[in-house]
Amino acid sequence: MSLENLKRITDAEEEAVSIRKQAQADVRKLADQCRKEAANLVEDARKQAEARYQEALRKAEKEAQAEYDKRLAEVAKECEALKTSAAGKLPEAVKLIKGKVVKPSVNC
């Protein structure tokens, strides 16, 4: 083999090593970029999920408050009806109690 061929082979091997090193560096750089992009995507998804959660929570609280207010109004109406009904029976109740309490003390 001639010296010139050996030199070409050595140069080609050196170039192959250089290309391999550059390819490995490029792969590491690309992998780092992909990791950063993936981390950003995960963070964006987390933020979106948090925003959706907060919106769902606000909506549920608003609905719960509306249901609470509705039920409170219904109960207040029922209480008022009972109060009105009881007020109508108050004279009869007073008469009944008065008859039970006053009659026994008169007989003594």
Buried (B, 14 or more C-beta within 10 A) or exposed (E): EEEEEEEEEEEEEEEEEEEEEEEEEEEEEEEEEEEEEEEEEEEEEEEEEEEEEEEEEEEEEEEEEEEEEEEEEEEEEEEEEEEEEEEEEEEEEEEEEEEEEEEEEEEE
